[in-house]
Amino acid sequence: MDRSARATRRPKDDEMTNLVQSPKGATLRIVDIAGGEGVRRRLFALGFNVGDDIELQALGILRGPVLIRNLRTGVTAAVGRGIAQKIVVEAADERP
């Protein structure tokens, strides 16, 4: 199979970062959730899944919560910084 024919492209490690290290207001795509089953269930219950485009809206001062918005569903939620550090993201393409 030709590499250019693949539908999905796995990003390089230098293109991925966790949510806390991302710039505020940037459109991001969830690549992975590096936590256990509890973290995955919590994010799923809040409406956040791998592959969703999100926006980092606010970072709490010092070590407070992180406010994120799911651009697909319109859901906005505050998650703790520990959970936010486990959400691996990349810059979202501007393609539809």
C-alpha positions, 0 to 999 in steps of 0.5 A, spaced: 500 500 500 502 506 498 503 511 504 500 517 500 493 512 500 492 512 507 486 515 510 489 517 516 496 520 518 500 518 524 503 525 527 510 525 529 512 526 536 514 533 535 507 535 533 503 532 539 503 535 546 499 535 552 493 540 553 496 544 558 502 545 554 498 548 548 496 555 546 490 558 548 485 559 543 488 554 538 484 549 534 486 542 537 485 535 535 485 529 541 490 524 538 490 520 545 488 519 552 494 517 556 490 515 562 487 509 565 480 507 564 477 512 569 480 518 565 477 515 559 470 514 562 470 521 565 472 524 558 467 520 554 461 522 559 463 529 558 463 528 551 470 528 549 473 523 544 479 521 540 478 524 534 474 530 536 476 537 535 477 542 541 479 549 543 483 550 549 479 556 552 482 558 559 487 555 563 486 556 571 491 561 574 497 557 578 494 550 577 487 551 577 482 547 572 482 547 564 476 550 560 475 546 553 470 546 548 468 541 543 467 544 537 463 538 534 458 538 539 459 545 542 460 542 549 464 546 554 467 543 560 472 544 566 477 539 567 482 538 572 490 539 570 491 532 571 486 530 567 488 535 562 495 533 562 493 526 559 490 529 553 494 528 547 493 533 542 495 536 535 494 542 531 487 541 527 488 541 520 483 547 517 480 541 512 473 540 513 
